Structures are given as C-alpha cells and as structure tokens.
C-alpha cells in the first residue's frame, strides 16, 4: 500500500514541481547543449537527444530499457565539478563522500565505507569502459568529458563484479578526425579557487587525430586549520587512427596528481562554531576532555596532514567491423600511488599504498536486425602493496597489506524482437575472483602499568604480531531478464529482473579473514516518454531491491591470540557480512522545454530502505558500552587490553546510511537573445533532501537533517558563440551539510563529521575554437 501511494504521489507531484523557481541540473539531458543548439541557428528543436553506451552499444537514452541518468560534459563544467564528491549535487540517487584520500560511492544506500587498502566499492566506477578498482581511483578525471552515466541497480551481466549497487561511467571526449578545435576554461572564486582546463584537437592527415587536454584545480581549505582544500593537476593524451574501412584504434595515456592537506572533520558539538578543523585548538580541547582522558594515551591532531597521490593510466581501444558483428578489445593498465597523512577521523592515519591494475576486455556485438547481442570475456589482475599506520591512542596498529586479485569472467546478453513493438532481453555472466593475501599485522593495545613502589603510571603497549594469510575463490553467476514495449512513437515501457554481486573482502586478521560476497536482486518497472512535439519528457521508474549479505567495514574484534581463558581479541578495521535489507521506491524525471527560451527540469526520488537484519560485534577499549543508536548487549569474548570488552550490536530495522527518503532536484534556465545576436542565460537549480544518517553509528550527531542547497549562474555569450562569461554561486544558502561521519575508536560517542563545501562563488570564462 505504501509503495502504491508513493507511485501515485510521485506521478502527481512531478508537474507541480516543474513550477518551482529553482531546480537541479537535469540529468536526463544537457540543457546547456540544448540551449547552444537552439541558439546556434535560431531554431527551437525541442529536447535534445543523448546517446549513451550503458549497454555496451551506442543507443538513444530515451530508447534504452535501463534505469540510467546522463550528464553532459559541458554541464559538469557549468556546475564547477572537478572531483567525484561534487557529483552528489547532480543525481538524486547518488551520494559520494570523502574518507581521507578515498572516495565512497553510494547509490540508493548501496555502497561501502572503503577506507583502506582492502576495500572494494559496491558501485563500479568506469573510465571509458575500464573498471577502476581502487576507492581512491576516481580522482583527477573530471575534465574534457563527453558525458557521465549513472546506471542504477545491479549491473552484474555487462559490468560484473562490484557493481551490485550500480555503475558510474565517465566517458572522455574523443579525438575527431579532420578537425582543429579546442577550448580553454578558466574560473576564479572565493577561497582562492582557481580552476583551469583546456583541450586541443589536431588532425594528423585524414586518418589520424590527436587530442591533448589538462586541468588544474585548487582552493584553500574550507576548515579553519586549512584542511579540506584542493590541489589537483591532470593531463590526458589520446591518439586515434581510423582506417575508414571498419578498423579504428584509440590510445589513451593519462596522469593525475592530488595534493594539498586533504580532507578534514570536526567534532559535532562544535559545529555551531563554524567549520573548525580537526587540529583547531577548540576541537583538540574537546577531544582531550572526552573520556577516557590521560593517563590513557591521547592522540593530538596536528595541522601537518598532507596528501601526495599520483595516478597513471594507459589504455588501447580497438574496434574491427567483421560484417556479422563488431569486435572490441580494450587492454588497459593503471597505477595508483597513495601517500598521505590524515586526521580526518580524529586519529593518526599514515598510508602509503601502491596498486598496479591490468585488465583486458574483448567482446563481439551486433546491433542490427531482429537480434541485438553482445558476448565477451574479461580478465583482471591487481596487486596491492601498502604500509598503513593507525595510532588511535589506546591502540597502535601497523598493517602491511600484500594483496593480489585475479578475476576471470565470461558474459553475454541478447535482445530479440518477438513482435514489431515488443522485445525480450536475457543476459548471463559467470565470474571467478581469486584473492590472496600475505599481510603482516602488529597490534599494540594499551595496557598501562602502575608502579607498586611509587604509584606512578607508566604507559605500556603490548605488541602482538601476526600474519594474515588468505587464498580464496569467490565464484558467482549473475543474470538479467527483461521485456520492453514501444507504447507509442516516443514512449517506451520496460520491466526487468537483474542480479549483481560484490566480491568477498579480505582484511588483516590471523584467522577468518574474509567475508562472503554480497548479493542484490533488483526488480524494475519503468517508462520513458516524450510528449508535446518533443517538448515534454517524462521518465518514470519503480524499483524493488533485495539486498543480502551486506558487507560493512568497521572497527571490530578479531582473534589475535589464545589464553587458558579462551581466545583473545583486538580491534581491527574489518569487513564482515552483517546485514540484509529491502529497498523500494520510485523516481520520476521530467524535462519541459516549452520554447527556445525556457527549460524546466525536475527529478524526484522516493526511497524506503530499511534493514531486515543488521548485527555485528563492536570492540570497546574502555569496557563501556559502545555509543550507537542500536540495541547493545555484552558478550563473553575477551579483549586484548585491560578493561576492554566486546559487545553485540543489533541495528535491525534501521534505515540504510546515505539513503534519504526523499530527494528533489529542480531547475530552470531562461535564455535571452539580444539585439546584436548575443545571448544571456539565467539558470538556477536546487536540491532538497530529507534527513538521513551518514554512518552506521545511528547517533543524532551523525544525522543530516532535511536541507536545501541551491546554485545559480548568469552567462553571457557573444554572437560568435565562441566565448562565454559567467558569474556563479553554489550552496547559496551556505548550509552545513554532512558528507560522512566516523566515531573516534577511543573516545566513545565522539563523532568527526566530514562536510560538503560551504557557499562558493566566482567568475568563469570559456573560449572555444
């Protein structure tokens, strides 16, 4: 009944929302490109079409029987997008948060708190069809893009492992034969923000083309002590050859550097005093005053945090027309080198991580005639070597992960036309993940010592050395079945059932050091429509997701030794299967372009995401019950340090983190043509999001209440259409918005929250040639 009510409410609400004065950048089309095409020849062509490759073939977004949103590359520039966390403003289903130098992607509440070398994402991130495995990898990529696609729900057939929640596809702008062109974008704003990007496309004869692009993005820290700054440089070169006889190949080389102090966090009771960073004297004083106090060792956050992370990539995309099908082969290599010191979560994190990833995907595809199909194979190899030092005060942990992953997969999907307007789709993929580790772990819990003679207290740490060894296979078959029907010339109805899985995770424990894969089955019913002579677009999706064996990453107990009394446990950041959940909801996307001068957009999502079961064990260094908003009970397990205790936690019935019930994106653009042929554009958009928890502690300090954040811009474009000047403001309300929260592993109940950017504003100039 609640689902039915929500379906009706969303459908009725959508036209009403269109009348709102502000709304978020549309994700179903690119209004900036729509406006440009309309202004370039003085005609009104209605809503522009977007071509996507979400199903491994080029097709019209409105004719794709898939829940997918797309954002054009030009729209990303106009929204000042330069890092992955900025994408949250654009797509209602998407929540992206920082964790030190890592990126955590959640799609409708499905994701992973990935914060170390062992982590895998629950939402796949792909660059030009290449899966990027590391949580830190979506960095220094957001420039010179053709578009971004967000695929909602499991993509187990065509995208495979670690796409249980969906996939984010970033597609770069490609070299163009026979064309000399390019652009330069420059931006300056408050917090000394400087963003410069550019690209040049050069023809080399009639069969070769070279495209070179780059970006610099920097701003001062948003926190009082300089944390949460940006200092990114990146470059990309692509060389394309086209035989013009059915063969083409594109070589891409890219490099990115992310520097600065890195992300920050603040203790929540102090949030009313502004953006006080982790090393701000007021934050340090509040931390030291929280229990336990000295003589238990304390970690005093310093202002010397930094990150110096480098990313390298090489990929070759080869296409050969074979007549009956098209062969595509993509060998790729990526290296991620992390080197950072972070206090964002209230304790010392020193991380050096080196990852080498290579992959090859080969597929045959035919999109002609009554049967469209794709078959292929995939090979993935990853090696991770890291040194990770965590000083939590009452526990010092040194982990040196030595990890390897090899994955093999075979897949196929076909769509057959069984009647002139009716088609059926079926797909199957089999994946074999082989994961190994040989990781050294030194766990030094604090025990302390009081001298009987003097009564003086001496801090003592009791180091326990262990070796984490794993050699496991995770094998899974995932599938998809669907049907689609052309209800009219511009109307599509579709329904599907799809499955996906996230591979089992390893962690640094001597025994029982891996979790099982998590699984998601999604039921989708959708409709895509164009009305009023291509001026009104209404897309609708209803979904039901069954989520099992959810992996959660948290500080929990693992066995490190035995004693006459039984096993002894110490805290480690582990990944374990703890929950199962059911999610259902609806999403409606609308675009209304009544004439060449006006564009209204709206995207409304209602989501009901609740745990059926969610249970895990928590380690308490002080012996006190953990501060969580869930049922807690002591266990008989023995902690490694004096006074420590281990508790069972039951959060069944709670909502998933990063899963607000309601999200609204609304926007409006108005274009004015001046007498000399130049143009003015007035644009505003707004995101309204109801409350949600940003961590699994379920504490009030980690609950982000309902908020509104709005952006606005004014653009001027001379008649020649080459230059654009703009003034903009983002987060006009200057609201404080939580992105993530992490509870201090020692200070029970003390949360450090990461924040989304404050109000930012500036000027932008773009020149195209």
N, C-alpha and C positions, 0 to 999 in steps of 0.2 A: 504493500500500500504506500509506503514512504517513497519507494522508487517511482511508482506511478505518479504520485503527487508531484515529485520533483521534475519528472519529464514534462508534465503539463505546465508547471510553473515556469520552467526554463523557456519553453516554447512561447508562452505568453509574455514573458518578461523581455525577450530579445528585442521586439520592435520598440518597447518603451525605452530600453537602454540606449537605443540609437539616438534618442533626442537629447541625451545628456550633453553638456557643453564640452566635456573633455573625455578622452578615451585613449587607451594604449595603442601603440603602433600595431597595425594589423599584421597578423602572422599568416594570413591566407593569401595575401597578395602584397605587392610592394607599392604603396601609394606614391612614393617619390618617383618610381619609374612610370607609374600610371600618369602622374602629372606631367612628367617630362615628355612622354609620347604624345600626350594631348596638346601640350604647348608647342611642340616642335613643328606641327603643321596646322595648328589652329582648329583641329577637329576633335570631336568627342567620340572616342572609340569604346566607351563603356569600361568595364573592369578588365584589366589586362590578364592574360593567361600566364601561368608559371609552369615551366617544365621541371619535373623532378626525376630523380633516379633512385627513389626509395626502394623500388622492387628490382634493382639491378638492370633496369632498362629505362630509357627516356620516355616519359609519358606526361600528359597534361595532369596537373594536380587535381583538377576537378573531376577527372575520369579515373583517378586512382582509388581502387576499393580498399583503402587503408586509412587509418586514423593518423594523419600526418599534417604538421604545420610547417610552413616555409617562410623564411625571412630573407628578402633580397639583400645582397651585399651593400648596396647603396643605403638601405635603411639602417644597417648596422653602423655606418659612418655617421648618419644623422642622429643616431641615438648615443654617440660617443662610446661605442662598445670597443674596448681594447683588451679585455680579459674575460675569461669564462664566467666569472661570478656576475658580470654585468648582464648576462643573458636572462637572469631571473625576471627582469622588467618586461620582457617581450612575450613570453609564452606562459599562460596561466598554469599549465600542468607542470612547469619546470621550476625547481628550486636548486640553486647552486651556491655552495658555501665554501669558505676557505678553511683549511686546517693546517696551520704553519705553511709549508710550501706546497701542500697538496690541495687538490680540488675535489669536492664531494658533490656528486650529481644525484639529485633525487627527482623522480618523475612520478607524480601522484603518490608520493610517500615511499616509493620503492627506490632504494639506494643503499649505500654503505658508508659508515663512518670510517673511511680509509685514512689512516694517519701514520703508517709505517711501511717498511719495505715488503711486508707480507700481504698488503691489501690489494684486492681486486675490486673494480667498480661493479655495481649492479645494473648500470646503464652504460651501454657500449658507446665509446667515443671514437669516431672515424674521420680521418682526413683523406679526402679523395679516394674513399673506398678502402683505406688502410686502417686497420684496428690499432689504436694506441692503448697499450695495456696499462701503463702506469697512471696512478691517480694524479701525478704531477704533470703528465704529458700535455693536457690542454692549456698550454701556456705559449705566449709569443706567436700566436697563429692568426689573430683576428685582424687581418689587413688584406686588401686586394682580394676580396672574396666575391664569388658569384652569388652564393646563397648559403643559408644554413637550413637544414631539415631536422625536425624533431619527430621521430616515429614513436608513437605512444603504444605501450603494451609489448609483450614478448615478441622478439624477432628471431626466434630460435632457428627458423628454416634457412633464411638467407644470410643472417648475421652471426648465428651460432652462440658460442659461449659468452657468458657475462652480458647478455642482452635480455635478461629476464624482465627488466622494467621497461626497456625500450632502447632507442639509439639516438644519438645526436650526430648528424653528419655535417661536416664542414667541407664545402666544395670551393676550391680556389678558382679564380679567374684564369682561363687558359690562354696560351698563345694563339694569335689569329694570323693566318696566312695572308700575305699581300696587304698588310695594314701597318702603317706607322701611327701609333697613338699612345696615349698615356694620360696620367693625371698626377696632380700634387694636391694633397690636403694638408692644411695647417690649422692648428687650434691652440688657443691660449685662454686660460681661465684662472679662477681663484685657486688657492693652494699651490700657486706657481705651476699650474698644469700646462704642460707642453706636449702636444701630440702632432707628429708629422708623419705622413705616409705618402707613398708615391709608387708609380709603376710606369714602365716604358715597354711598349710592344714594337719589335723591329722585325720586318720581313727579311729573310735571307734567301734570295732567289724566289722562285714561285712554289717551292715545296718545303721550305724551312721557315720557322719563325722562332724568335727568342723573346721571352718576357721576363723582365727583372723587376722585382718590387721589394720594398722595405718599409720599416716602421721604427719610429722612436716614440715612446710614451713615458712620461714621468710626471709626478706630482709629489708635493710634500705630504708628510704623514697626516692622517685625519685624527690621530690621537695626540694628546698633549705632549707626549715624550717622543714624537716623531715616527712611531710605528704606524703600520697600515699606509705606507707610501707605495710608490710605483716607480720602477726604473727598468724599462724593457727596451731592448733593441732586437730587431729581427730582420732577416733578409731571405729572399726566395728567388731562385732562378729556374726557369722552365724552358726547355728546348724541344720543339715539336717538329717531326717530319711526317709528311703526308704524301704518299706515292701517287695519290689521286686515282689509284686503281684498286682500292679496297684495303690497303695497308697503311696504318699510321702508328706512330710511337711518340710518347712524350716522356722525357727525362726530367725529374724534379729533384733539386737539391735545396735544402733549407737549413737555416741556423737561427737559433733564438737564445737570448741571454736575459735572465730575470735577476735583477739585483735589488739593492735597497735594504732597508731594515726588516722588511717582511710584515706579516700580519700581526695584529695586536689584539688584546682583550682587556676587559675591565670588570672589576668585582661589582656585581649587580646592585647592592645597596647604595653604591656611589654614583649610579647612572644619572641621578638628578643633578649632579655637579658638573655634568658635561662629559666629553669624551676623554676621560682620564686614562692614560695608557698603563700597561702593566708595571712599568718602572716609576710611575708618578709617585711622589712621596706619600700622598694620601692613600693610594692603592696599596703600597707596601705596608704602611702603618695598619691598615685594615686587615691585611693578610696576617701580619705578625700578631695582631690582637686576637685572632680567631684560634680556637682550640684545635690541636694541642699547641701549647706555647713552649718556649725554652724551659728546661734544658733539652727537650726534643729538638733535634737539628731542624733549622729553618732554611728555606731557600729564598733569598732576597733577589727579586727580579732586577736585572741590570738593564741599562739603556744600550748595551753593546750588541744586541741581536742583529743578525745580518742574513742575507741570502745571496749566493752567487751560483746560480743554477744555469746549466747550459744544455741545449737540446740540438741534436743533429739528426738530419733525415735525408735519405736518398730513396727514390722510387722510380720505377720504369713501368709505364702503362702501355701495353702493346695490344693493338686490335688488328684482326685479319678477317676480312669477309671471305667466307668459304662457299657462298652460294646458298646452301641449305641452312646455314647458321653463321653467327659471328663469334669468333674465338677471341677472348680477352685473357691476357696473362699479366699479373701485377706482382713482380718481385719487389720487396721493399726491405729497408734496413733503417732502424732508428736507435739512437743512443741518448739516454737521459742521465746526466751527471748532476746530482744534487749535492750542495754543500751549504748547510745553513745552521744557524743557532737561533732558537726561538724560545720565547717565554709566553707565547700567546695563551697558553692554557694554565699559566700560573706556576709553572716549574721549568727547570732547565732541560731543553731538548737540543742535543748536538747530533747532527745527522750528516753522514757522508754516504751517498748511495750511487752506485754505478750500474746501469741497466743497458744491456745490449739485446735488441729485439730484431729478429729477421722473420720474414713471412713470404709466402708465395700463394697467390690465389689464381686458379685457372678455371675458366667457365666458358661454356658454349651456350649461346642464347639465340632464340628465333622468335621474332615478334611479328611475323607475317602470317596471314591466313587465319584459319579457324582454330589453330592450336598455337598458343604462345608458351614457350617453355625455356627453362634455364637449368643446366646441370653443371656441377663443378666439384672441385676438390680444393682443400685448404691445408696448408702446413704453417705451423707457428712454432718458433723457438725463442725462448727468453732466458737470459742469465742475469741474475741479480747478486751483486756483492755489496755489502753495506757495513758500516760501523755506526751503531746507534747508542748514544749515551743518554740516559734519563736520570736526573737527580731530583727525586721527589721529596727530599728532606729526610723522612724516616725510612726511605728505601732508595738505594742506588742500583740501577740496572744497566748493564752493558751487554748488548746483543750484537753479534757479528753474523748477520744472515748470509748464507751461501745457498742460493736458491736456483732451481732450474725448472723450466716448464716446457714440455713439448706437447703440441696438440695437432691431431690429425682429424680431418672431417671430410665427409662426402655429402653432397646435398643436391636436391632437385626440386623444382616447383613448376607446375604447369597450369595454364588456364585454357579451358576448352569452351568454345561456343557451341552450346547444345540447341539453341534456338536463336533467331535473329537478334533478340534483345536480352538473352539470358546466358550467363556464363558460370562455370564452376571452376574452382581452384583447389588444388591439392599440393602439399609440399611435405618433404621429409628430409631430415638431416641426422646424421649419426656422428657423434663427436667422441674422441678418446683423448682425454687430458692426462698426461703423465707428469706428476710433480715430485720433485725430490728436494731434500734439504740436508745440509750438514752445518748446523749453526751452533756456535759457542755462546753460552749464556753464563754471565756472572751476576748472581742476585745477592745483593748485600743489604739485608734488612737490619734496621737499627735495634740493638738490644740494650745498650747502656750499661753502666756499672757504677755502683756507689761503694766507695772505699769504707770498710768497717772501721778502719783506724781514724780516718779524717772526716768521714761523712761527705767528702767531695764527690761530685758527679762527674764521671768521665764518659763521653760519648764513644760507643763501640759499635762497629758494623761487623756483622758476621757473614763474610762472603761465602757463597755456596756456588761451586762451579758445576755446570752440567753441559751435556751435548745433546742438541735436538736433532734427531736423525729421522728422516721420513723417506718413503718410497711408495707412492700410492698412485693408483689409476682411478679416474672418475670418468665413467662411460655413460652416455645418455643419447637416446633418440628423441628428437623433438619434431613436431609436426604442425601442420596448419591445414584447415579445410574451410572453404568459403564459397559463397554464392553472390552474384551481382546481377542487377536487372536495370536496364535502361527504361526508367518510368516515363521519360519524355526526351525531347531533343537535347535538353540541358539538365536532366535530372537523373541521378544515379542512386539506387538503393543497394546496400550491401550488408552482408552478415558473415561473421567468421568465428571460428574457434581456433586459437593458436596457443602453443606451449613454448616455454623458454626455460633455461636454467642458468644459474650462476655456479661455476665450478667450485668444488670444495676448496677450503682455505687452509693453509698451514700456519702455524705460529710457533713461538720459541718455547717449547716445553719438552721435558725429557721423555715423557710418555703421553699417549693420547693427544698428539699434537696436530690433529687435523679435524676439520669439520666436514660434514657431508654437504653435497650440493643443495642449493635452494631451488625451488620449482614454482613456476607460476603458470596457471592456465587462465586465458582471457577469452571472454565471450563478448562480441562486439556487434552492435546493430547501428548502422549509420545511413545517412542520406546526404547527398551533395546536390545543390540546385542553383541554377541561375534563372532569374525572372526579369520581367520588365525590360525586354530587349537588351539583356546583358548588363543591366544597371543595378540589380539587386542579387546578392549572393547569400544563400542561407545553407550552412552545413550543420549537421546535427549528428551527435554520436551518443549512444547509451552503452555503458560497459559494466561488466561484472568480472572481477578478478579474484581468483582463488590462489592464495599465496601460502606456501608451505615450506617448512624448514628454514625460515628466515635466519640468515647469519647476522649476528650482532657482534661488534667489536667493542670491547670494554676492558677495564682493569679488573681482572678476575683471578681466582686462585688456581694454581697448577701445582702438581706434586713435584717437589724438589729433593726429598729425602724420606727416609723411614726411621722410626724410633720404636722402642718397645711399646709405646702407647698407640702407635699407628702411623699412617702417612703424615708427612709434614708438607704444608702448602705455603707458597709465597705468591705475591701478586705479579702478574704479567699481563701485558695488553694482548688479550687473546681474541680469537674469533670462534664463536660457537653457534650451533643451531639452537635457537631459543624460542622462536615464535611461529605461529601460523595466524593468518588474518584473512578477512574477506573485505574487498573493496568494491563499491558500486557507485555509479554516478552518471552524470550527463554533462555534455559540453556542446555549446552552440556557438558557432562563428558566423558573424554577419558582416557584409560589406555592402554599402549603399552609395552609389555614385549617380545622383540624380542628373547631373550635368557636368560639363568640363571643369567647373569652378569649385565643386564641393565633393568631399569624400567623408563619409561617416563609417566608422568601424566599431565592432563590439565582439568580445569573446568572453563568454560566461561559462564557468565550470562549477558544478556542484559535486562534491566528493564526500562519501561516507566511508571512512577507512578505520576499522576497529580490529583489535586483536581478539581472536578467539582464545588463544593461549599464548602466554609470554612469561617464561620463567627462566631464571638464571641464578647463579651464586655470586655474591659480592664479598670482597676482602676488606676487612676493617683493620687498619694498622693500630688503632687505639682500643679496639674492643667494643666501641659503641656501635649501635645500630646504624647502618648506612642511611644517609639523608636522601630518601627517594619518596615520591608520592605514590607508593605502592605498598602492598602488604609485605611485611618483613617478619622473618622468624629465624632464630639462631639454629645453627647446625652443630654437629659433634665434630666437625673437621678441625684439625689442629693447625693454627697459624705458625709461621716461622719465627716471629718475634714475640717477645714477652708482652702479654696483654692483648695480642691480636686475636681476632675472631672472624669467623666466616658465617655469613647469613644467606638464607634463601630469599629471593625476591620474586614476587608474583605480581605482574602488571597486566594480567589478563583483563580484557575489556577496555583497556586504554586505547586512545586513538594513536595511529602511527605518527611518528615525528615528521615534521615538514609536510604535513598533509592537511591544509586548511579546508574547512567545509565549503567555503565559497571564495571564488576568485573572479574578479571582474577586470577586464581590460577594455578601456573605451577611448576613442579618439576621434578627432575632427581635423580636417585640413581644408583651407579655403585659399583659392588661387585667384589673383587679380592680375589682369593684363593691362598694362599702362599704355598710354598713347604712343610711345616710341617703340613698342613691341617688347619691352622688358616685362618682367613678372615679379610679383610679390607673393609669397606663400606664408600664411599664418597657420601654425599647427600646434595642437595641444593633445596630450594623452594622459590618462590616469589609470592607476592600478589600485583597486580596492580589494583587500584581503582580510578575511575574518581570522580569528585567533587560532594559533597552533603552537604546539611545543616544538622546540628546536633541538631537543636532546631527549634521551630515554630516561633521564632522571625524574621527569614529571614533577619538577619543582616550580613554584609560582615564579621564581626569578628567571626560569628558562622558558617562560610562556610569552610569546609575542602576541599581544592583543590585536584587535582589529585596527588596521591602519589604511591610510590613503597616501599615495605618493604620486605627484604629478610632474610632468615635463612640458616645456613649451619652447617654441622657437619661431623666429621670423627670418625668412630668407629673401634675398634679392638676387635676381638673375637677369643680367643684361640681355638685349635682344639676340646677341650672337650665340647664347646658350653655352658658352664655354666657361664662364666664371660664375661662381655662386658665393655670396657673402651671407653669413648667418650670425644671429645672436641667439643664445640658448640658455636655458636654466633647467636643471634636473633636480628632483626632490624639492620642488618649490616650497613645500610645507616645512622643510628641514626637520622631518620626523626622525627619531631614533628608532631604527629597525634592526631587530636581532637577526643575524645570519646563522649563528651556531652557538652552542654553549658546551662547556666542559667543566665538570666538577673537579676541584682540586683533589688529587689522590690522597692527601694527608689531612687537609682542613675540611672536615665533614660538613657538607652543606654550603661550602663556598664555591660559587659558580663564577667562571670567567666567560663572558659573552663576547663573541665577535659581532661587529656591527656592519651594516651596509653603509655606503657613503652618505655623508650629510648633503646639504644643499651645495650644488656646484653650478657654476655659470661661466660663460665666456663667449668668445668670438671664434668663428670658423670661416675659413676661406678655402674654396676648392677651384682648381683650374683644370680643365680637360682639353686635350689637344689630339 
